[in-house]
Amino acid sequence: MKHIDCAPSTPGKFKIEKSPYYRLRLHSSLAKLTFWSLVFLGLIYLFFYRSPSSSPHTTSDPSRRSLRSSFYRDANFEKRVRASAKIRSRNGISVLVTGAAGFVGTHVSAALKRRGDGVVGLDNFNHYYDPSLKKARQALLERTGVYIVEGDINDASLLRKLFEIVPFTHVMHLAAQAGVRYAMENPSSYVHSNIAGLVSLLEVCKEANPQPSIVWASSSSVYGLNTKVPFSERDRTDQPASLYAATKKAGEEIAHTYNHIYGLSLTGLRFFTVYGPWGRPDMAYFFFTRDMLKGKSIPIFEGANHGTVARDFTYIDDIVKGCLAALDTAEKSTGSGGKKKGQAQLRVYNLGNTSPVPVSNLVSILERLLKVKAKRLVMKLPRNGDVQFTHANISLAQRELGYKPTTDLQTGLKKFARWYLSYYGSGKKSAQ
């Protein structure tokens, strides 16, 4: 664990010609937009304000919140935040990265810092998966000069404090409750993080002066039960197959609302099955590797009539390049102090690899890399929110962001396997 290679390559500042103004209308009907907004606000009220959440994200202990509030007023805290946010390049930006100890957040934060931007992270280090992996990512970023504040995006006072200390030009919002299947166990955690958390962040951003430009992680899951491939940004997204997908769809509607009313510049990125070093243990490529090395069987799902299950696997370095390009091409928000002063940018892009690969092929690649034979347990695709295939049309991102993925699955998995064996191979740790 000497470096992040396990670390992403650090792309330079994207200097591409601005594309013509692009604005994606998620619904043509004002009535439909109003209806969905009321539904989402109702969910926020029901799950976030009325119920004590069972989410691992929520800090419900008042004494703990009081201790944290005291910590945030500490002079040393402000000093660390300012030092982390210091811009060291001529045309650098200052970025608040939420979910900075997460998989994508770690790589994006490192790439921003290495090109000279100011970066402050925010993460609540929840227990959705092994928090020691998140702490290891945090230690990695601290060695590069990135400070991660431990806190929740629903903590409006903390968010306001951070904006008081640093006038962030941009927000890279990656904090979210991830995972399709977990939504069946803990649905309220998805509403708490993906809907209420987004609203909490946007409320603070709209009041900031100047308002930051915001790039945030949506998901390819919004395409749900769509059968038209490849998935395009103009395809329908009103048939979610999981609660996770529904909350990401809700996020896109909420982004539209805050853009329309308050003039916030918002760019949503629909990630397609991101993989690579420092990844998430709940992802198939990760737990396949773990279980294959332990000699355990792994589930290989198939669709109806033995249909192939395939994913548009996208390597983390390619995703990072797309994230930085979105930040670099984001126009300024047009509001001030919560009041809109002009039309603002609203964008949505697919970030994928455009080459769907059957999951069975992924396992075959891992067998060669790990030099072990997988014990394949073929079973029907469960009705738990998973879809049979994903395939990204990235022509819009290519045209407007200069996005061009370059890493094939064989190459990307080789880098992941090298990292995995280095990180877990000592026997002192075990992937969970």
Disulfide bonds with the S-S distance in Angstrom:
none
